[in-house]
Amino acid sequence: MPRLADTPLSVLDLAPTREGGSAADSFRESVALAQLTERLGYTRFWLAEHHSIEGIASAATAVLIGHVAGATRRIRVGSGGIMLPNHPPLVIAEQFGTLETLYPGRIDLGLGRAPGSDGATMAAMRRDPYAGVEDFPQRLEELQGFLDDERPGQRVRAVPGQGTKVPIWLLGSSGYSAQLAARLGLPFAFAAQFAPGYLFEALRLYRDNFRPSAVLERPHAMVGLPVIAAENDAMAEYLATTARQKFLGMIRGQRTCAKPPVEHLAMTPLEESQLQQFLGAAIVGGPETVRDGLEAFLAQTGADELMLNTDVFALEDRLRSYEIVAEVWRS
């Protein structure tokens, strides 16, 4: 059974924009978070691709990865993830080949299939609405070809990119990516930070069907989950109302910037059930509660790595949450 002290911890950042704040504020805060978590010993700092969503400023994901990598020295920086069907594989290879060239040995390329947007935004991006449904493995193979060593007779090359062998992860919240990652022998990351319902089945599919590859000899599963740590349980529950307001807004069709925490959050029983579907894996509390929650989560999942997303309103509370987790992690 994995122990918390022996498990790598990483960070998922959505570059959240606060009510009354700006994208510039978000970028400064992402850098501050990356620098702190690097000092605390976290392994990775990943940013996620979203488009036309108020409150999330990480649309130009590769650009922001470069910005964060340039402001840090050791921590791995990557995508959690880039939505492969949104972009030509050659362009992704060039972008991440450039990042790997600038920051060698520090770049991860996590890939997903979802649009990261709504239908109107998909149309504005010129994305084929059926992209990724049947052709995701072919797009992935093409991308891998642009990052691997050049093949004899290869006419189109990623320059830079060819031969950089940027590590690829498959991300998902269902069994599709779990089975594809298993078949290709790639590391797999499950998005329990917003869709925990299929977590255990996806992990089972990944581990049961894993085939060793030149990349991995045995399966490596990372699980993303929401974690909010504070000085005590009551304070953590109060801070968690920011994330709950965000998901409640999504349920009601009202996307907004991050809102300040509130003492009471009114919702119907149906909304409460729907909220649980999004945040069922959340660990919220003071140091002992968080330690016990993380240990229990590891015992249940056998995860090889955990990627934490802390969605609170104020930067100081977000930084302190990651500090508290680091303290219980190393204690």
C-alpha positions in Angstrom: 0.0 0.0 0.0 1.5 3.4 -1.0 2.4 5.8 1.8 1.8 9.5 1.6 5.4 10.3 2.6 6.7 8.1 -0.4 4.2 9.5 -3.0 5.2 12.3 -5.3 2.8 15.3 -5.1 2.2 17.7 -8.0 0.1 20.8 -8.7 -2.7 21.4 -11.2 -3.2 25.1 -11.9 -6.1 26.6 -14.0 -4.7 30.2 -13.7 -8.0 31.2 -12.0 -9.2 34.7 -12.3 -10.9 36.2 -9.2 -13.9 38.5 -9.2 -12.4 41.9 -9.4 -9.1 40.6 -10.6 -7.4 40.3 -14.0 -5.6 37.7 -16.2 -2.4 39.5 -15.4 -3.1 38.9 -11.7 -3.7 35.3 -12.5 -0.4 34.9 -14.3 1.6 36.5 -11.4 -0.2 34.2 -8.9 0.6 31.1 -11.0 4.3 32.0 -11.0 4.2 32.6 -7.2 2.5 29.3 -6.7 5.0 27.5 -8.9 7.9 29.0 -7.2 6.6 28.1 -3.7 5.7 24.5 -4.6 9.1 24.1 -6.2 10.7 25.1 -2.9 8.4 22.7 -1.1 9.4 19.7 -3.2 6.4 19.2 -5.5 7.2 17.3 -8.6 5.1 18.9 -11.4 3.2 22.0 -12.1 0.6 21.5 -14.9 -1.7 24.0 -16.6 -4.9 23.1 -18.4 -6.2 24.2 -21.7 -9.6 25.9 -21.6 -11.2 28.4 -24.0 -13.7 31.2 -23.6 -14.4 30.3 -20.0 -14.7 33.3 -17.6 -12.5 32.7 -14.6 -9.8 30.5 -16.3 -6.9 32.3 -17.9 -4.8 29.4 -19.3 -6.1 29.4 -22.9 -2.7 29.9 -24.4 -1.4 26.9 -22.4 2.0 26.4 -24.1 2.8 30.2 -23.7 2.0 30.1 -20.0 4.0 26.9 -19.5 7.0 28.7 -20.9 6.4 31.7 -18.7 6.2 29.5 -15.5 9.2 27.3 -16.6 11.3 30.5 -17.1 10.4 31.7 -13.5 11.4 28.3 -11.9 14.5 26.1 -12.0 13.7 22.5 -11.1 10.0 21.7 -11.0 8.6 20.0 -14.1 6.1 22.2 -16.0 3.5 20.8 -18.4 0.0 20.5 -19.7 -2.9 19.0 -17.8 -3.7 19.0 -20.6 -3.5 20.1 -24.2 -6.6 19.0 -26.0 -5.1 17.2 -29.0 -8.1 17.4 -31.3 -7.9 21.2 -31.0 -4.5 21.5 -32.8 -2.5 20.0 -35.6 -0.1 17.5 -34.1 2.8 19.2 -35.9 2.0 22.5 -34.1 1.9 20.8 -30.7 5.2 19.1 -31.5 6.8 22.4 -32.5 5.5 24.2 -29.4 6.6 21.5 -26.9 9.8 20.8 -28.8 10.6 24.5 -28.3 9.7 24.4 -24.6 11.9 21.2 -24.2 14.7 22.9 -26.0 14.5 26.0 -23.7 14.0 24.0 -20.5 15.5 20.5 -21.1 14.3 17.7 -19.0 11.5 19.8 -17.4 8.6 19.7 -19.8 5.6 17.3 -19.7 2.9 16.9 -22.5 -0.4 15.8 -21.0 -3.0 15.2 -23.7 -6.8 15.0 -23.6 -9.7 14.6 -26.0 -12.3 17.1 -24.7 -12.8 20.4 -26.4 -12.2 22.5 -23.3 -14.9 24.8 -24.5 -18.5 24.9 -25.8 -19.9 24.3 -29.3 -19.7 28.0 -30.4 -16.1 28.2 -29.2 -15.2 24.9 -31.0 -16.6 26.4 -34.2 -14.5 29.6 -33.7 -11.4 27.4 -33.2 -12.3 25.6 -36.5 -12.4 22.3 -34.6 -14.1 19.4 -36.3 -17.0 18.5 -33.9 -16.1 14.8 -34.5 -12.4 15.2 -33.9 -11.1 12.9 -31.3 -14.0 10.5 -31.4 -12.5 8.0 -33.8 -9.2 9.6 -34.9 -7.5 10.3 -31.5 -5.1 7.3 -31.7 -4.0 8.4 -35.2 -3.5 12.0 -34.1 -1.5 10.7 -31.1 0.7 8.5 -33.4 1.4 11.4 -35.7 2.4 13.6 -32.7 4.7 10.9 -31.4 6.3 10.7 -34.8 7.1 14.4 -34.7 8.7 14.1 -31.2 10.6 10.9 -31.8 13.8 10.4 -33.8 13.5 11.2 -37.4 12.5 8.3 -39.6 14.2 7.5 -42.9 12.4 9.3 -45.7 10.4 11.5 -43.3 9.3 14.5 -45.4 7.8 16.7 -42.7 9.7 17.3 -39.4 9.0 19.3 -36.3 11.8 21.9 -36.0 12.3 22.1 -33.1 10.7 19.1 -31.7 12.0 16.1 -33.7 14.0 13.9 -31.4 13.2 15.8 -28.2 11.0 12.9 -27.0 8.9 15.1 -24.7 7.2 12.7 -22.2 3.5 12.2 -23.2 0.8 11.5 -20.7 -2.8 10.5 -21.5 -5.4 12.3 -19.5 -9.0 11.3 -19.0 -12.2 11.0 -16.9 -13.4 7.7 -18.5 -12.2 4.4 -19.7 -11.2 5.4 -23.2 -7.9 7.1 -22.4 -7.1 4.6 -19.6 -7.3 1.7 -22.1 -5.4 3.6 -24.8 -2.6 4.6 -22.3 -2.5 0.9 -21.3 -2.2 -0.4 -24.8 0.6 2.1 -25.7 2.4 1.8 -22.4 2.1 5.4 -21.5 1.5 7.1 -18.1 -2.1 7.9 -17.3 -3.7 10.7 -15.3 -7.3 10.6 -14.2 -9.2 13.8 -13.6 -10.9 13.1 -10.3 -10.7 16.8 -9.5 -13.9 17.3 -11.4 -15.2 13.8 -12.4 -14.4 11.2 -9.7 -17.3 8.9 -10.6 -15.3 6.6 -13.0 -12.0 6.7 -11.1 -11.8 3.1 -9.9 -13.0 1.5 -13.1 -10.5 3.6 -15.1 -7.6 2.7 -12.9 -8.6 -1.0 -13.1 -8.8 -0.9 -16.9 -5.4 0.9 -17.1 -3.6 -1.5 -14.8 -5.2 -4.7 -16.1 -4.5 -4.0 -19.7 -1.1 -2.3 -19.4 1.6 -3.4 -21.9 5.2 -2.5 -21.2 6.8 -0.1 -23.6 10.0 1.8 -24.3 8.5 4.5 -22.1 7.3 2.5 -19.1 7.9 -1.0 -17.8 4.9 -1.0 -15.5 1.8 1.2 -15.2 2.1 4.7 -13.7 -1.2 6.3 -12.6 -1.5 9.8 -11.4 -4.8 11.0 -10.0 -5.9 14.6 -9.8 -8.1 15.7 -6.8 -9.3 18.8 -5.1 -7.5 19.5 -1.8 -8.1 22.5 0.4 -6.0 22.7 3.6 -6.3 25.4 6.3 -5.4 25.8 10.0 -8.6 24.0 11.0 -11.5 22.1 9.5 -13.9 25.1 9.8 -11.7 27.5 8.0 -11.0 25.0 5.2 -14.8 24.4 4.8 -15.3 28.1 4.6 -12.6 28.5 1.9 -14.0 25.6 -0.1 -17.2 27.6 -0.8 -15.4 29.4 -3.6 -15.0 26.2 -5.5 -18.5 25.0 -4.7 -19.9 28.3 -6.0 -18.0 27.8 -9.2 -19.4 24.3 -9.8 -22.8 25.4 -8.7 -22.7 28.2 -11.3 -21.8 25.6 -13.9 -24.8 23.5 -12.9 -27.0 26.6 -13.2 -25.4 27.6 -16.5 -23.8 30.7 -15.0 -20.0 30.6 -15.4 -18.2 33.3 -13.4 -14.9 34.4 -12.0 -13.9 33.0 -8.6 -16.1 34.4 -5.9 -15.2 35.2 -2.3 -16.1 32.5 0.2 -19.4 32.6 2.0 -20.8 31.4 5.3 -23.7 29.6 3.8 -24.4 28.3 0.3 -28.0 27.7 -0.6 -28.8 24.9 -3.0 -31.5 22.4 -3.7 -31.1 18.6 -2.9 -30.6 18.0 -6.6 -27.9 20.6 -6.9 -26.2 19.2 -3.8 -26.2 15.8 -5.5 -24.8 17.2 -8.7 -22.1 19.1 -6.8 -21.1 15.8 -5.2 -20.6 14.3 -8.7 -18.1 17.1 -9.4 -16.3 17.3 -6.0 -16.8 13.8 -4.5 -13.1 13.3 -4.2 -12.4 16.6 -2.5 -10.3 16.5 0.7 -11.1 19.6 2.8 -9.9 20.3 6.3 -7.1 21.1 8.8 -3.8 19.3 8.8 -4.9 16.1 10.5 -8.0 15.8 8.3 -6.0 16.4 5.2 -3.4 13.8 6.2 -6.0 11.2 7.0 -7.9 12.0 3.8 -4.8 11.7 1.6 -3.7 8.5 3.2 -7.1 7.0 2.8 -7.3 8.1 -0.9 -3.9 6.5 -1.6 -5.1 3.3 0.1 -8.2 3.2 -2.0 -6.6 4.0 -5.3 -3.0 2.8 -5.1 -2.1 6.0 -7.1 1.6 6.3 -8.0 1.3 10.1 -7.8 -1.2 12.7 -6.8 -1.9 16.0 -8.5 -3.6 18.5 -6.3 -5.8 21.4 -7.3 -6.6 24.0 -4.7 -9.3 26.4 -5.8 -9.7 29.1 -3.2 -10.3 32.9 -3.6 -7.2 34.5 -2.1 -3.6 33.8 -3.2 -2.3 33.7 0.4 -4.9 30.9 1.2 -3.9 28.9 -1.8 -0.2 29.2 -1.0 -0.9 28.3 2.7 -2.9 25.2 1.6 0.0 23.8 -0.3 2.4 24.6 2.6 0.1 22.6 5.0 -0.1 19.7 2.6 3.7 19.7 2.3 4.1 19.8 6.1 1.8 16.7 6.6 3.4 15.0 3.6 6.9 15.2 5.1 6.0 14.8 8.7 
